[in-house]
Amino acid sequence: MADVPAETRTKPYGGEVLPPPTVRVGPLRWLRENLFSSWWNSALTVGALALLYVVGKGVLTWAVTEANWAVIPASLKLLLVGFYPEEELGRVWAVLYGTVVLLGLSAGLWGGLLREAAVLLGAGVGVLLGGLLLAGWGERGLLGGLLLLLLGGAVVGGWLRARAPVLLLRWGKRVVGGGWLLLPIGAVLLLRGVPGGELWAEVPVARWGGLLLTFSLAVVSIVLCFPLGVLLALGRQSSLPVIRWTCIVYIEIVRGVPLVTVLFMASLMLPLFLPSGWEINKVLRAIAAFTLFTAAYVAENVRGGLQSVPKGQIEAAQALGLGPVLTTLLVVLPQALRAVIPANVGQFIALFKDTSLVFIVPLLDFLGIALDVLENPKWGGPAREMLLFVALVYWFFTYFMSHMSRKLERALGVGER
């Protein structure tokens, strides 16, 4: 047994292949093998460290001694929610609190990707809270409540998973799952209100702005463009010429024009095709533009995934008696979507960043509010501070999406089997 390679060793009772033994590598050995394995790698490592020292020292000196960070806490309300009425901000906090409670409970009940999401979100909120504590922001207590509710939800969910009876655990998962399904509907009703209502006054979508508007545009567009892109990809593979050529023409035309052109069309041309008296607000026009544009790219990603599925899979499904529809839904499409997770997540990240283009509509998203604040004579100087803060926020959420994508790929074994 000792002469058999680790990769081929089997258990005597089941014939199952055992994984190779784990080799622990110390930090000094890792540095020697990865950074100082040759004179060329050593020179590159030393040069990179010297460059990082020079740049890092300059940036840190500027950030600590020269930068004026007061503009960020002073305009944080505008950056987060735009011109949402001050007296109605409790609705926004209610949605945030409900979201973090559900995330915390989900992290405790299921763990895995949801625990990763909770940790990353908690770290981001913690860093922001620490900066605001130094700046003396007046509403930092509300932000601290997010961390407490996230931690509390995770503790409760973990207790249910470890100690609760099976029936209680099952009902807890159903309640939390139902909460996630109802959250989007409840958030829209809560944030927008009831038209003509006195107790629950309507807040027009046109008054939304900042990070709230950016998230609304990105999340709704992602949710809508993904199924539309899948349908377009399936339509392009259809044997019916009318459906196939309609999808081909749509995909090729949309992918052949810039997103700015689509936004202009949605803003200026779409009202011309509506019946007299009909009006669609600017936010819905922007969502329509992002959805239709991104769906064409998602369709091409999914089409590549469909072509990567071996024909033997389809033949095996047909041999089992599955029809074309069930073969596509149960055999082909799951494998295709699993294979194109990196490409689709990259497209969604691009969509999230492209929401900054809505200033041409015009709408004041997160970046638009930041630029609008800098036009105030009071804050005419610290443009670098504001733009750096905006860049860090965009980086955090795009890194969050990328990190969760890598975890999902590893869990599903993308590229491994």
Secondary structure, DSSP 8 states (H G I E B T S, - for coil): -TTS-GGG-B-TTT--B---------HHHHHHHHTSSSHHHHHHHHHHHHHHHHHHHHHHHIIIII--TTHHHHTHHHHHHBT--GGGHHHHHHHHHHHHHHHHHHHHHH-THHHHHHHHHHHHHHHHHHHHHHHT-TTHHHHHHHHHHHHHHHHHHHHHHHHS-HHHHHHHHHHHHHHHHHHHHHHHHHHH--TT-SSS----GGGB-HHHHHHHHHHHHHHHHHHHHHHHHHHHT-S-HHHHHHHHHHHHHHHTS-HHHHHHIIIIIGGGGS-TT----HHHHHHHHHHHHHHHHHHHHHHHHHHHS-HHHHHHHHHTT--HHHHIIIIIHHHHHHHTHHHHHHHHHHHHHHGGGGGGTT--BHHHHHHHHHTSGGGSS-HHHHHHHHHHHHHHHHHHHHHHHHHHHHHHTTTT-
